[in-house]
Amino acid sequence: MPIGREATLYSQVADGRVRCLACARYCNIPNGKIGLCGIRGNENGKLWLYVYGKIIAGHVDPIEKKPVTHYMPGSKIFSIATTGCNWLCSYCQNFDISQRRKVEGQNVTPEKVVAMTKRYQCQGLAYTYNEPTIFIEFAHDIGVEARRKGLANIFVSNGYDTPETVDLMRDFLDCITVDIKGSGETAFVRKYIGIADAQPVFQTLVEIRDKTDVHIEITDLIVPEIGDDLAAARKLSKWVYDNLGPDTPIHFLRFHPDYKLMHLPPTPILTLEKHYDVAKEEGLKYAYLGNVPGHPLEHTYCSECKSVVVERMGFDILSWHLNEQNCCEYCGNEIPIIGRLSNAVNEDRFVPVLM
């Protein structure tokens, strides 16, 4: 009997093959072989999730690190990952986990993961560091138990999903931040991610919008010289405005050299600021810059009076100017933030548990 557990998101096809339904690659896997992600394989005509019950990393993080700014601000989140990924990002800062094609980690049950989350006094779980939908059945079982215990569930995802994964999300997921790289420009994602195009990501966002109540935030990693095209950023911002609405937070993240792109410099601050301007020009009310601690565009500004209503330094919240209804203290405008400022704010929210 193989390690892990039989997956649920697959169909059987001819000649003993199985078709994986966990992500938009739809891997057609022969008997005895493993899909591109490295953790879902065909065992005698059945698809197995080899990492079910095994996590490679566990860490207590601020929710703002995900990055999530409009959901449960100031919360402590227990972040977990397995090995493997369905993308092949050349710049991945978690490549040792995501590009590892070997099932490794600590054995855990869903109940144990939730117990660890409670033990570290976290308000929720994040499935992160690698793509969570490739271990969706395991995440589902953890998430259902977490929700039963009053904990939130957050996906940090590339969004390269399927209608079947979105259906499972409905059982447990509260928040998702979808990381669109290089503004989803086709030449970029083909060369540096290894996918044909980003269309399945946008389709997933529409599915989540239509089928769930999950809170959505968008991130966009801006890689200098190869993935910083302002026309692509404008197209993305317009799509977000038209399909997800003007209140949807969008985060433009600064690239730092890593993995196979060590030769590139960090993203110039001016480049990020130009992307911010494009988002605002397209009507998005809440744009942010990420990985630039101390920059004024980390803050949340009231869309009406332009006052700073949430002041940040990196992942820390320095001041809070919203009333009990999350309305601006200066003009009364409602700010679309879900939840009040957590009592956990600015405590030690960086606790390594497993690595």
N, C-alpha and C positions, 0 to 999 in steps of 0.2 A: 504494500500500500504506500503510495507516495506521501510525502509530507504535505501539510496544509489541509485543504478541504476542497471538495468539488465546487466549482463556481456555478452561479446561476445564469449569468449573462452570456449565453452562447447558444448556438444551434448546430445540429449535426448535418454534415453535407456528405457528398459521395466519397467513396473510397476510404472510409474511416476518418476523414478529416473533420475538424470542427471549425466553426466560424465564431471568433470572439466578438462580442457585442459591447465590450467595455469602453472602447474608444473608437474614434472615426477612422482608424486604420483598418478596422474589420479584418484582422489577420486571419487567414485561412491556413490552419495549422495541421500538418500531417501527424500521424501517430508517432509518439516518441520525440516530438519536436516542441520548441518553445517559441512564443511570439516575440516580437521585437522588444517588448518591455522587459523581458527576461524573467518574468514571475508568473506567467500564465501559460500552461502547456497541456498538450494532448496526451492523455494516458488511456490507451485502449478505447478511444472514441469518446472520452469524457474530458471536459476542460477542467483543469485543476488550478486553483489559486495557491501557489506554493508558499506564499508569505502569510496566509491566514494564520493568525496566532503568533506572529513574530514581528517585532519592531526593531529597527536598527538605531533609532534616535528618539530621545525624549528630552524635552527642554521646557522650562517655564519662561514664557515670553510676555512682553506687553502686547496687547492687541494691536497697538499702533505699528508694531514691527511687521505686520502681515503684508502690506499696510492696510489697516481698516481705521477710518477716522469717524465714521457716522454710525457706528454700532457699538454699544456697550463701552463707551470711552473710559480709559483708565483701567480696564480689566486685566487680570492675570489670566493667561491662556496656556494650557498644557499642549505643547506642540509635539506631534509624533510623525514618524515616517517609516516606510519600509524601503527596501532596496528596489532599484529598477525605475524606468520611466518610459513613456511612449514618445518623448521628444529627444532629440540628439543635439541639444543646444551647445554651440561651440564656446559659449561664455559662462556656462553654468557654475555658480559659486558653490553648489552642493554636488559637484560631479562625482565625488568619491562615493556618495550615496546613490545618486540618480543614475549614473552610468555604470554602476557595479552590476554585472550580470551574474551574480552569485547570491543565493538566498542565505542571508545571515541575520543575526540579531538575537534579542532576548525573547524567550517564549512567554507569551502573555495571553490571557483570555480577555474578552471584552469587559467582563466584570472587573478584572484587575486593572485595566487601563482606566476605567472610571474611578475605581478606588484610589489610584495614584493621583488622579486629577483632584479629587476631594482632599486627599492628604496634603497636597501642596497648596490648598486653599485657593484653587483657581475657579474662575467663574465659567469656564468653558474649555473646549478642546479645539485645536486647529490641526487639520490633516495637511501637512506641508512638507517642505524640503524636497520631496519628489511629487510626481503627479498623483493625487489621491484617487482619481477614478480608476486607475489600474488595479487598485485593491478595494474597489467599491463595496464588494460583499462584506469584507472585514470592517471597513469604515461604517457601513450600514448597521452592523450588529453592535459595534461600539456606540454609534450615535443614538440608536434607539434606547440603549441602556442609559446613556448620558442624559438624554431628554427626560427619561423617567425619573432621574435623580435631580432634575432642575438645572442641568447644565446646557450651555449653548454649544452648537457645532458649527465650525467654520471651515470652509475649503479654501485653500490657496491653490488655485488651479490654472492650467493653461486653457481650459475650456474646450479642449479637443475631444468632445464627448459625443454621446448618442442619445436618442430619445429614451432608450432603455435606462441609461444611467440617470437621466433627469427624473424618470419615474421613481427610481429608488431614493433619490434625494428628497422627495416629498415626505418620506417617512421620518426624517430626522434633521435635515439641514436647515440652518437659520440664516446663514450669511455666506456669501462667496465673493472672493476677490479674484477676478479673471485677469491674468497677466498676458496682455497682448504685446508681443515683442516687435520692435521696429515698426510700430503702428500698423502691423499686419500686412506690410507691403510684400507682394508676392515674391519678388526676387530675393528679398532678405530671408523670408521664412524657408524658401527652397534651399538656399545655400548654407544657412547657419542654424537651421532647426531640423531640416530633413523631412518637411511635409510639402505637399503639392501647392497648397494655398491655405489661407486662414478662414475660408468660408464656413467650415464646420464650427469654428469658434463662435462666429456671429449667429449661426443657426442655434447653437446651444443657448446663447444668451436670450434669444427669442423664446425658446422652449421654456427656460426658467421663468422668464417674464410671464408667459401665458399659463403655465401649469402649476406654479408654486407661489408662495409668499416669501421666498428667500430674498434677503437684502443683498443688493448687487453693488460692488464697487469695481472700477476698472483701473488697472495699472498698465503702464506702457514703458518698457525699458528702452531708453534712448541711447543707442550705441553710436559713438561718434564716427564719422567718415563713412560708415556702411549702413547705418539704420537711423538717420536723423533727418529724414526728408520732411520738410514742413508741409508739403502738399499731401503727403500720406497722413500726417498728423491732423490736418484739416479734414480730410475725408473721414478719418476715424471719429473725430470730435462731432462732425455732422451726423454720422451714423448713430453715435450714442445719444445725441440730442433727439433725433427723429424716432429712435426705437426704444430708448430707455428713459428718456425725459431729461429736462434741464437740471433737475436736482441730483442726478447721479454723480457721485464723486469720481473724479479722474485724477490719477497720480502719475506724474512723469518722473521716472526714476533715473538717477544718475548711474551710469555704468562705471564699474571699476574693473581693471584688467584681471582676468582669471582664465583658468583652463587653457583653451587653445587660442585665446585672443589676448595674450599677455603683451603683445606688441602695440596694442592700441592705448591711447591715453584715456584718463577719466573724461567723462562728458563735460565740456565747458559749461559753466553756470549760465552764460549768455544763451547757449543753445537751449537749455531747459527753460529759461525765461521766455524765449520766443515760442516754444511749444505751449507754455501756459497762456500766452497772449492769444494764440490761435484758438485754444479751447474756449476762452472767454469771448472771443469774437464770434464763435459759432453758437454762443448762447448758454454754455455750461456754467452754472452758477458757482460750483464748488470744485475748483482745480487746485492741485497741490504739487509741490516739488518734493521728491524723496531722496534720501541719502545725501542731504545737504544740511546737516544740523546747524541751526542758528539762522537759517534763511527766513525772511519774513513770509515767504509763500508756503511755509509749513503750517501757518495759522489758518483757522477758519474765520472768514470775514462774513458779516451779515450782508446778504445780497441786496438789502435795501439801503441801510445807512452807512455801509462799508466799515463799520467798527469791527475791531478784533473781538470775537465772542469766545473763541477758544485759542489761547496762546500756548504754543508748543516750543520745546527745544529738543530736537531729535524725537525720542519716544516718550518724553516726559511732558505732562500738561502743567504749565506754569500758572495759568489763571483761567477762570471760567466765568463767563458773563451771560449766562442763560438762566432764566427763571425756572420755576418748577415744571412749567409746560414746555421747556426748551425753546422759549421765545427770547429774542434779543432783549437784554435789560435796558438798552438805550432807546429802541424804537418800537419794540413789541412784535417785530417780524418773527414768524415761526421758522426755526432752523430745522431741517429734516435730519435730525440725529435721533436714533432709536436708543432709548435708555438714558438714565442719568449718570453723572460722573461717579465712577465706582470708588468705594472707600479704599480700594487697593492702589489708587493712583500714587505714583512715585515711590511706592515701597520697592523692595528688592524684587524686581520682576524678571531677573535673569538668573535662573537656577538650572545648571546642567544636571540632568537626571541620568540619561543614557547617551553615550556617543560612541 
